[in-house]
Amino acid sequence: MENTSKGTAAQKSAVVIILILGALTAVSPFSIDMYLPAFGQMAKDLDTTVPKVSLSLSSYFVGMAVGQLLYGPLLDRFGRKRPLYAGLVLYILATAACLLSRSVEVLIAFRFLQALGGCAAGVASTAMVRDFFPEQERAKVFSMLMLILSVSPLFAPTIGSLLSSSWGWQSVFVVLGIIMTLILLLVVFALPEGHQPDITVSLKAKPIINNFLSIFRTNQFFAYALSGAFSFAGLFVYLAGAPSIFMNTFQLTEKQFGLVFALLSIGVVGGGQVNIQLTKRYTSEQIFRAALMTQVLTTLVFLPGVYMGWYGLTMHIVLFFIFLSCIGLTYPNAATLALQPFQKNGGAAAALLGFLQMGVGALSSAMFGLLGFGASVSVGVLFLITSICGLVLSKIKPRAVVHSAGL
């Protein structure tokens, strides 16, 4: 009876931890997507243009990339919670500053700081999966976090649109600040410390750089972090190209585009949920490589068809759905496999993993605007490049023996 009670308590504790890690994971997508519908209103109030306001989104991405590397050593040196406290407080203060901004330049600057603070949430949640859960359960937990990450863009723009149309664009930042304050309280009072401080971890620049290089050169990390980043970059390419494809090429209205966007987001969500079931029968490596191969094959069907003008709206949606579903499979398994070797430097490894995902993804999406093809062909070319790079990189380095991810 006592063992049953302990088991029930442990299960409840795991559920609470997953819920808090899920809330931390949702910080970035809500911070990115929730204020997008307010761009026009912000441009008018700040006496600027929508393209200038969009630079605040770019500054957020830069802050996220920088923050990935900043928090890794801090999470290993001081434990998970103290750097997380600092990051969440910085986010709240920067959000208040965004709310009070009277020029777009000030907004851009404080969006960078907002990302720098909020980035702690994503890095810490990734590292804590390794802290709290045994190896055979991590892919399942990462799939749950991927579900939250995927579902958030379904709701964030709608919520932001309702807020900005009813109470002005400032209300978006008010709600973001309130949400982060609640998350901070949960972290303080309900989340245990996942990693004890390690004073042997140096915060000097040279040792930190050497540590990142050492992690990057680890065969298993190199293979799965980079191949996973290239697979995940397909999502960034899709986000960059989808508005042009659906609203310009196929002349969908904003409402129709929103419905298609929601439908395709279900593909990523569904892939993550399928992965939870697959991990009961197959290893993370088997699932990862099969999903990468499916991405490549889907792209080989997509690119020639759009180049020749064979595909209409329905075929675009079907092939996008398959491609994005694969990301729901590659992301959790790539994270599981890349972080597997690191007992001591889990925080730094998680940070470097996030940096690579953001860096490769941002570069891939930026290339969409530089290619001189039509929108669908440009997306197809980038899909092909990123998926093939992912598949090749998963094989280029010898891998350590990987244990089953089955439950």
C-alpha positions as CSV (number, residue, x, y, z in Angstrom):
1,M,0.0,0.0,0.0
2,E,2.9,2.3,0.9
3,N,4.6,1.6,-2.4
4,T,1.4,2.4,-4.3
5,S,1.1,5.7,-2.5
6,K,4.6,6.6,-3.3
7,G,4.1,5.7,-6.9
8,T,0.9,7.8,-7.1
9,A,2.8,10.8,-5.5
10,A,5.6,10.4,-8.0
11,Q,3.2,10.3,-10.9
12,K,1.5,13.5,-9.6
13,S,4.9,15.2,-9.2
14,A,5.8,14.2,-12.8
15,V,2.6,15.7,-14.1
16,V,3.2,19.0,-12.2
17,I,6.7,19.2,-13.6
18,I,5.6,18.5,-17.2
19,L,2.9,21.1,-16.9
20,I,5.4,23.7,-15.7
21,L,7.9,22.8,-18.3
22,G,5.1,23.0,-20.9
23,A,4.3,26.6,-19.7
24,L,8.0,27.5,-20.0
25,T,8.1,26.0,-23.5
26,A,5.0,28.1,-24.5
27,V,6.7,31.4,-23.6
28,S,8.5,31.9,-27.0
29,P,5.6,31.1,-29.4
30,F,3.2,33.3,-27.4
31,S,5.8,36.1,-27.3
32,I,6.3,35.8,-31.1
33,D,2.8,35.2,-32.4
34,M,0.5,37.0,-30.0
35,Y,1.4,40.5,-31.1
36,L,1.6,39.9,-34.9
37,P,-2.1,41.0,-35.5
38,A,-1.3,44.3,-33.9
39,F,1.5,45.4,-36.3
40,G,-0.7,47.8,-38.2
41,Q,-2.0,49.5,-35.0
42,M,1.5,49.7,-33.6
43,A,2.9,51.3,-36.7
44,K,0.2,54.0,-36.5
45,D,0.6,54.7,-32.8
46,L,4.4,54.7,-33.0
47,D,4.4,56.9,-36.2
48,T,6.3,54.4,-38.3
49,T,5.8,51.6,-40.9
50,V,4.8,48.0,-40.5
51,P,8.2,46.8,-41.9
52,K,9.9,48.9,-39.2
53,V,7.7,47.3,-36.6
54,S,8.6,43.9,-37.9
55,L,12.2,44.6,-36.9
56,S,11.1,44.1,-33.4
57,L,10.4,40.5,-34.3
58,S,13.8,40.2,-35.8
59,S,15.4,41.6,-32.7
60,Y,13.5,39.0,-30.7
61,F,15.0,36.2,-32.7
62,V,18.5,37.6,-32.2
63,G,17.9,37.8,-28.5
64,M,16.7,34.2,-28.5
65,A,19.8,33.0,-30.3
66,V,22.2,34.9,-28.0
67,G,20.3,33.8,-24.9
68,Q,20.7,30.1,-25.9
69,L,24.4,30.3,-25.4
70,L,24.3,32.7,-22.4
71,Y,22.1,30.5,-20.2
72,G,23.8,27.2,-20.9
73,P,26.8,27.8,-18.6
74,L,24.7,29.7,-16.1
75,L,22.3,26.7,-15.7
76,D,25.2,24.4,-15.1
77,R,27.1,26.7,-12.7
78,F,24.2,28.0,-10.5
79,G,21.6,25.2,-10.9
80,R,18.5,25.5,-13.0
81,K,16.3,27.8,-10.9
82,R,18.4,30.8,-10.1
83,P,19.2,31.7,-13.8
84,L,15.6,30.9,-14.6
85,Y,14.5,33.4,-11.9
86,A,16.7,36.1,-13.4
87,G,15.5,35.4,-17.0
88,L,11.9,35.5,-16.1
89,V,12.2,38.7,-14.1
90,L,14.1,40.3,-17.0
91,Y,11.3,39.3,-19.3
92,I,8.7,40.9,-17.1
93,L,10.6,44.1,-16.8
94,A,11.3,44.3,-20.6
95,T,7.6,43.5,-21.3
96,A,6.6,46.5,-19.1
97,A,9.1,48.6,-21.1
98,C,7.6,47.4,-24.4
99,L,4.2,48.4,-23.1
100,L,5.4,51.9,-22.4
101,S,7.4,52.3,-25.6
102,R,6.8,55.6,-27.5
103,S,9.1,54.9,-30.4
104,V,9.7,51.9,-32.6
105,E,13.5,52.0,-31.8
106,V,12.7,51.6,-28.1
107,L,10.4,48.8,-28.8
108,I,13.0,47.0,-30.9
109,A,15.6,47.4,-28.1
110,F,13.3,46.0,-25.4
111,R,12.0,43.2,-27.5
112,F,15.7,42.0,-27.7
113,L,15.9,42.2,-23.9
114,Q,12.5,40.4,-23.6
115,A,13.8,37.6,-25.7
116,L,17.1,37.5,-23.7
117,G,15.1,37.0,-20.6
118,G,12.4,34.7,-22.0
119,C,15.0,32.5,-23.6
120,A,15.9,31.1,-20.1
121,A,12.5,29.4,-20.1
122,G,13.1,27.4,-23.2
123,V,16.7,26.4,-22.3
124,A,15.9,25.5,-18.8
125,S,12.8,23.4,-19.8
126,T,14.9,21.4,-22.2
127,A,17.7,20.8,-19.7
128,M,15.2,19.8,-17.0
129,V,13.7,17.1,-19.1
130,R,17.1,15.3,-18.8
131,D,17.3,16.2,-15.0
132,F,13.9,14.8,-14.0
133,F,13.1,11.9,-16.4
134,P,15.0,8.6,-17.1
135,E,16.4,8.1,-20.6
136,Q,13.6,5.8,-21.8
137,E,10.9,8.5,-21.0
138,R,12.6,11.6,-22.4
139,A,11.4,11.2,-26.0
140,K,7.8,10.9,-24.7
141,V,8.2,14.1,-22.6
142,F,9.8,16.0,-25.4
143,S,6.9,15.0,-27.6
144,M,4.5,16.5,-25.0
145,L,6.5,19.7,-25.0
146,M,6.5,19.7,-28.8
147,L,2.7,19.4,-28.7
148,I,2.5,22.6,-26.6
149,L,5.0,24.3,-28.9
150,S,2.9,23.3,-31.9
151,V,-0.5,24.2,-30.4
152,S,0.5,27.6,-29.2
153,P,0.6,29.2,-32.7
154,L,-3.0,28.1,-33.2
155,F,-4.3,30.3,-30.3
156,A,-1.7,33.1,-29.9
157,P,-2.6,35.2,-33.0
158,T,-6.3,34.9,-32.3
159,I,-5.9,35.9,-28.6
160,G,-3.6,38.8,-29.7
161,S,-6.2,39.9,-32.3
162,L,-9.0,40.0,-29.8
163,L,-6.9,41.9,-27.3
164,S,-5.5,44.5,-29.7
165,S,-8.9,45.2,-31.3
166,S,-10.7,45.6,-28.0
167,W,-8.1,47.3,-25.8
168,G,-5.2,48.3,-28.0
169,W,-1.8,46.7,-28.8
170,Q,-0.5,47.5,-25.3
171,S,-3.0,45.0,-23.8
172,V,-1.0,42.2,-25.6
173,F,2.1,43.1,-23.5
174,V,0.0,43.4,-20.3
175,V,-1.3,39.9,-20.8
176,L,2.2,38.6,-21.6
177,G,3.5,40.2,-18.4
178,I,0.7,38.6,-16.3
179,I,1.3,35.2,-17.8
180,M,5.0,35.3,-17.1
181,T,4.4,36.5,-13.5
182,L,2.1,33.4,-13.0
183,I,4.8,31.2,-14.5
184,L,7.4,32.7,-12.2
185,L,5.3,31.9,-9.2
186,L,4.9,28.3,-10.4
187,V,8.6,28.0,-10.8
188,V,9.3,29.4,-7.4
189,F,6.8,27.4,-5.4
190,A,6.1,24.2,-7.4
191,L,9.2,23.3,-9.5
192,P,12.0,21.4,-7.8
193,E,15.6,22.1,-8.5
194,G,16.8,19.8,-11.2
195,H,20.5,20.3,-11.0
196,Q,22.7,21.3,-8.1
197,P,25.1,24.2,-8.6
198,D,28.5,23.1,-9.8
199,I,31.3,25.6,-8.9
200,T,33.7,23.7,-11.2
201,V,31.9,25.1,-14.3
202,S,33.8,28.2,-15.4
203,L,32.1,31.4,-16.5
204,K,35.2,32.8,-18.2
205,A,34.9,33.2,-21.9
206,K,37.7,30.9,-23.0
207,P,36.5,27.9,-20.9
208,I,32.9,28.5,-22.0
209,I,33.9,28.5,-25.6
210,N,36.0,25.5,-25.2
211,N,33.2,23.7,-23.4
212,F,30.8,24.5,-26.3
213,L,33.3,23.3,-28.8
214,S,33.8,20.1,-26.8
215,I,30.1,19.5,-26.8
216,F,29.8,20.2,-30.5
217,R,32.6,17.8,-31.3
218,T,30.9,15.0,-29.5
219,N,30.0,12.6,-32.2
220,Q,26.4,11.9,-31.1
221,F,25.7,15.6,-30.4
222,F,27.2,16.7,-33.7
223,A,25.1,14.2,-35.7
224,Y,21.7,14.7,-34.1
225,A,21.8,18.3,-33.1
226,L,22.7,19.5,-36.6
227,S,20.6,17.0,-38.5
228,G,17.7,17.8,-36.1
229,A,18.3,21.6,-36.7
230,F,18.1,21.2,-40.5
231,S,14.9,19.1,-40.2
232,F,13.4,21.7,-37.9
233,A,14.4,24.5,-40.3
234,G,11.7,23.3,-42.6
235,L,9.2,24.8,-40.2
236,F,10.8,28.2,-40.4
237,V,10.8,28.0,-44.3
238,Y,7.1,27.1,-44.2
239,L,6.3,30.0,-41.9
240,A,8.2,32.4,-44.2
241,G,6.6,31.1,-47.4
242,A,3.0,30.2,-46.4
243,P,1.5,33.7,-46.5
244,S,2.8,34.3,-50.0
245,I,1.7,30.8,-51.2
246,F,-1.8,30.8,-49.8
247,M,-2.8,34.5,-49.8
248,N,-1.0,35.6,-53.0
249,T,-0.8,32.6,-55.2
250,F,-4.1,31.0,-54.2
251,Q,-5.8,34.2,-53.2
252,L,-7.1,33.0,-49.8
253,T,-8.6,35.5,-47.4
254,E,-7.1,36.1,-44.0
255,K,-9.7,34.0,-42.4
256,Q,-9.3,31.2,-44.9
257,F,-5.5,31.4,-44.4
258,G,-6.0,31.1,-40.7
259,L,-8.0,27.9,-41.1
260,V,-5.4,26.4,-43.4
261,F,-2.6,27.4,-41.0
262,A,-4.5,25.8,-38.1
263,L,-5.0,22.6,-40.2
264,L,-1.3,22.3,-41.0
265,S,-0.3,23.0,-37.4
266,I,-2.3,19.9,-36.5
267,G,0.3,18.0,-38.7
268,V,3.1,19.0,-36.3
269,V,1.0,18.2,-33.3
270,G,-0.1,14.9,-34.7
271,G,3.4,13.9,-35.5
272,G,4.4,14.5,-31.9
273,Q,1.6,12.4,-30.6
274,V,2.3,9.6,-33.0
275,N,5.9,9.7,-31.8
276,I,4.7,9.0,-28.2
277,Q,3.2,5.7,-29.5
278,L,6.2,4.8,-31.7
279,T,8.7,5.1,-28.9
280,K,7.0,2.1,-27.3
281,R,8.1,-0.1,-30.1
282,Y,11.1,1.6,-31.8
283,T,14.3,3.4,-30.8
284,S,14.6,7.1,-31.1
285,E,17.2,6.6,-33.8
286,Q,15.0,4.5,-35.9
287,I,12.1,6.9,-35.7
288,F,14.4,9.9,-36.4
289,R,15.9,8.5,-39.5
290,A,12.6,7.2,-40.9
291,A,11.1,10.7,-40.4
292,L,14.1,12.3,-42.1
293,M,13.8,10.0,-45.1
294,T,10.1,10.7,-45.3
295,Q,10.8,14.5,-45.4
296,V,13.2,14.0,-48.3
297,L,10.8,11.8,-50.3
298,T,8.0,14.3,-49.7
299,T,10.2,17.1,-51.0
300,L,11.1,15.1,-54.1
301,V,7.4,14.8,-54.8
302,F,6.7,18.5,-54.0
303,L,9.5,20.4,-55.8
304,P,9.1,19.0,-59.4
305,G,5.3,19.3,-59.1
306,V,5.3,23.0,-58.1
307,Y,8.1,23.7,-60.7
308,M,5.9,22.3,-63.5
309,G,2.8,23.9,-62.1
310,W,1.0,20.7,-61.6
311,Y,-0.2,21.2,-58.0
312,G,-3.2,23.2,-56.8
313,L,-4.2,24.2,-53.3
314,T,-5.2,20.7,-52.2
315,M,-1.9,19.1,-53.1
316,H,0.0,21.9,-51.4
317,I,-1.9,21.3,-48.2
318,V,-1.5,17.5,-48.4
319,L,2.3,17.6,-49.0
320,F,2.8,20.4,-46.4
321,F,0.9,18.3,-43.9
322,I,3.1,15.3,-44.4
323,F,6.3,17.3,-44.3
324,L,5.3,19.2,-41.1
325,S,4.1,15.9,-39.5
326,C,7.7,14.6,-39.9
327,I,9.0,17.6,-37.8
328,G,6.8,16.4,-35.0
329,L,8.8,13.1,-35.1
330,T,12.3,14.4,-35.7
331,Y,12.3,17.2,-33.1
332,P,11.8,15.2,-29.9
333,N,14.0,12.3,-31.0
334,A,16.8,14.6,-32.1
335,A,16.7,16.4,-28.8
336,T,16.7,13.1,-26.9
337,L,19.7,11.7,-28.8
338,A,21.7,14.9,-28.9
339,L,21.5,15.4,-25.1
340,Q,21.9,11.8,-24.1
341,P,25.7,11.8,-23.5
342,F,25.8,14.8,-21.2
343,Q,25.5,14.2,-17.5
344,K,27.5,17.2,-16.3
345,N,27.0,19.7,-19.1
346,G,23.3,19.2,-19.7
347,G,22.5,22.9,-19.6
348,A,25.3,23.9,-21.9
349,A,24.3,21.1,-24.3
350,A,20.7,22.1,-24.3
351,A,21.7,25.8,-24.9
352,L,23.9,24.8,-27.9
353,L,21.1,22.7,-29.3
354,G,18.7,25.6,-29.1
355,F,21.2,28.0,-30.6
356,L,21.7,25.6,-33.6
357,Q,18.0,25.2,-34.1
358,M,17.4,29.0,-34.0
359,G,20.4,29.8,-36.1
360,V,19.8,27.3,-38.9
361,G,16.1,28.0,-38.9
362,A,16.5,31.8,-39.0
363,L,19.1,31.5,-41.8
364,S,16.9,29.2,-43.8
365,S,13.8,31.4,-43.5
366,A,15.9,34.5,-44.5
367,M,17.0,32.7,-47.7
368,F,13.3,32.4,-48.8
369,G,13.3,36.1,-49.6
370,L,16.6,35.9,-51.4
371,L,15.7,33.2,-53.9
372,G,14.5,34.5,-57.3
373,F,11.8,31.8,-57.8
374,G,8.1,31.7,-57.1
375,A,7.0,31.2,-53.6
376,S,6.2,27.5,-53.9
377,V,9.4,26.7,-55.8
378,S,11.5,28.6,-53.3
379,V,9.9,26.7,-50.4
380,G,10.5,23.4,-52.3
381,V,14.2,24.2,-52.9
382,L,14.8,25.1,-49.3
383,F,12.8,22.0,-48.1
384,L,15.1,19.9,-50.3
385,I,18.3,21.5,-49.1
386,T,17.4,21.3,-45.4
387,S,16.0,17.8,-45.4
388,I,18.9,16.4,-47.4
389,C,21.4,18.2,-45.1
390,G,19.6,16.7,-42.1
391,L,19.7,13.2,-43.6
392,V,23.4,13.4,-44.6
393,L,24.4,14.8,-41.2
394,S,22.6,12.1,-39.3
395,K,25.0,9.6,-41.0
396,I,28.3,11.6,-41.4
397,K,29.5,11.0,-37.8
398,P,29.8,7.6,-36.1
399,R,27.2,7.4,-33.4
400,A,27.4,6.1,-29.9
401,V,25.2,3.1,-29.0
402,V,21.7,4.3,-28.5
403,H,19.4,2.6,-26.1
404,S,15.8,2.0,-26.8
405,A,13.4,4.9,-26.1
406,G,10.6,2.5,-25.5
407,L,8.6,2.7,-22.2
